[in-house]
Structure formats: structure tokens, C-alpha cells
Amino acid sequence: MRTRHLLTALVAASVILAACGSDDDSSDTATTDAATEATTADAGAATTPSASEAPAGTGAATATGEATVMVATDDALGDYLVDGTGMTLYLFTLDEGTTTACTGGCVDNWPPIIAEGDPTGGDGIDAALLGTADGIEPNQVTYNGHLLYYFAQDTAPGDTNGVGKPDWFAVDPAGEAIEAG
């Protein structure tokens, strides 16, 4: 009897995992592959969060919390956007407005910054540029019309390990991509 319960639990878990891991839309597959290709080489030792979590150890906002966007300064980047804990925020150039192109495995490496309600802005943030994407639950934070994301390889405030990854950019206070240079 115990074996039957264990077998039933394993089958149920397999079905759930298969459903969560499948993405039959072939148009998303190419985007996901392109988005994650640059991150898979150095993803080995990192903790990759699920789509509903912020990067491990960041204390960043989740679906049940508030989100704050602020400005930080780096010698190489200049002024760039971070969350309330100092974690770097990125935009994805393959997104179309507030329609994300980051799906499937991409979300494991590039989780969105999400908020319950409206996000708030700190010093240097133009409140008129800050918002959330309509129709996306939970509320993904936007700035100047760009969806904002974390990079799972950034594990401490001030980390900018996502800079230089194809199609991903840190964001300046005007809401534009910062070209790595």
C-alpha cells in the first residue's frame, strides 16, 4: 500500500513538472533560447529563482510586497536603476512594449521585478515614467514603458553581472538602455 502511495505521488509530481516545463509555442522557443544562451554558460553555481521570486538573498520585492526603484551610481555605468535594496534592474530589448519576450527558462535567469500595487520611486526617479504593465499579474514594474527585470547572477547590491549579455541592458534614469562600453 505504501508503495502505491509513493508511486501515485511520483506520477503526480512528474505530470506537474512536465506541465510547468513545457512551452508549445515555437515563437517563444527561439526568443527564450536567444535570451538564455548567454546566461547558461555561467549559470552553474548560481541560485536561479523561480518566476515568482526575486534573486536569492536580495530581499527584493515579490508579488506580496512593495517595489521601490532608485538610482545608483557606478564608475563604468554612471547612474542606473536599482531596486530598494540596491539590486540592479535591467530591460530586455526583445520585449515589445509591455509584452514580455522573456518566457520559459529565460524567467529563471531574468526574473521580473513585481509589486503589489503601485511601485514607488526614490531620489532621481521620474515618477511619471514609473508604473506597472497592464494585464500582467502580478504587477511587473515598468519604467519609461520598459518591463524591468533582475539578473539571477547578481547576488549582492551593486552587482551588474547582466551587463554585456546580449539584448539585456542596465537602465539609466531616463529609462533608456545603458550601452556597455
N, C-alpha and C positions, 0 to 999 in steps of 0.2 A: 504494500500500500504506500509506503514511504517513497519507494522508487517511482511509483506512478505520479505522486505529487511533484517530485523533483523534475520528472520528465515533462509534466504539464507546465511547470514554471519555466523551464528552459525553452520550450516551444513558444510560449507566450513572449518571453524576452526576445527571442530571435525574430518573431513577427514584428514586434515594436521597433527593434533596431533596424530591421530591413525597411520598414516604412519611413523611419526618420532619416535614413541614409540615402534613399532613392530620390532621384530627380529626373523625371522622364522628359523634361523639356530640353531638347537638344540645343536650343539657342542659349540657354543658361549654362550648358556644359562648357562651351567654348569660352564664355566670359569667366566662369569660375576657374577653368584651367589657366587662363591668362592671368587672372588676378592672384592665384595661389602659387603659380610657378616660381616666382621669385622668392616666396617665403618658405617653400618646403625644404630647401637646401639647409637652412639654418633653424628649422623648427624642432630638431631632435630633442634638445634639452629643455625647451621652454614648456611652461604650462599653458595650454591653449584653452581659453574659456569657451563655454557654450554660448549660443546666441543670446541667452538671457542674462549673461553675466558680464561684468566688466573684467578687465585683465586681473589675474590673480594678484592679490597683495596691494592693489592700487587704492582701494577704498572709494573707487569711482562710483558714480551714480548708477543705480539699477532701475528696473521698472517700478519699484516701490519707493523710490526716493526722489530727491530734488537734484537737479543738474545745474551746475554753475559753470559758465565759460568765462575764462580770464585771459590775460595776456602775460606771457613770459618773454624773456629776452635771452638769446643765445648768441655767442660770438659769430658762429657760422651762419645762423638763420636770421638773425635780427629778431624782431618782435614776431611772435607766433602764438596761436591759440592753444590753451591747455584747459583741463577741467579744474574744478575747485581744489583738487589735491595736487595739481601740478603735472598731471599726465598729459602728454602731447596728443592733440587732436589732428586728424587727417581728413582730406577729401579724396574721393575716387573719381578720376576723370572719365571713367566709363559709365558713371551714373548719368541718367538723363533727367535733369532737374531733381525732383524729389522721388524719382523712381530708381530704386537701388539696382545695381548690376552685380552686387556682391551677395551671392546666394550659395547654398550648399557649404562646401568646405571653406570657401572664402570667409564666411562669417566666423569660423573658428579662429582664423588669424587676424581678422579685422572686425571685431565686434562693434556694433553701433553704440554711441552714447545715447542713452534713453532717459526719459524723465517722466515722472508723474506730474502732470500739469505743465505749466509753462516754465522753461528754463530761465535762469537769471544770469545777468552779465555783471562782471566785476569791472574794475578800472580798465579803461582802454577799449571796452566793448561798446559797439554801437547797438543799442537796444533795438533799433529799427531793423537791424539785419538778423537778429536772433529770433528763432522760432522753433516750431516742430513741423514735421511733414504731415500733411493732411492725409488721412486714410491709412496711416501706418500705425499699428498697435503693437507694442506700446509706442509711445511718442518718441520717435527718433529726432534728436536735436538737429537743427539746421542753422547755417549761418550764411547769409548772402545767397540763399537758395541752394546751398550745397549741403547734402547729408554729411554728418560728421561721424568719424569712427576712431577707435583706439587701434593700436597695433599690439598684438599679444606678446611680442618680443620686448616691448617697453615694460620693464618691471619696476621702475623707480621714477619718481618725479624728475623731469628734465631729460629722461631718455628720449632719443629721437632715432631709434633704430629703423623706423619705417621710411625715413628719408632716403631717397635713391632707389626705392622699389618701383618697378615700372607701374605707371598710372596712379601712384599714390603720392600725395604731397602734404606737407605741413601747410597750415593756413595762416595767412597774415591777418592783421586786424581789419583790413578792408574786405576780407572774405575771399581772397584770391590765393591760388596755389603759389607756394614759395619754391622756385626752381632751385634745386640743389646745385651748388656751384663751388 
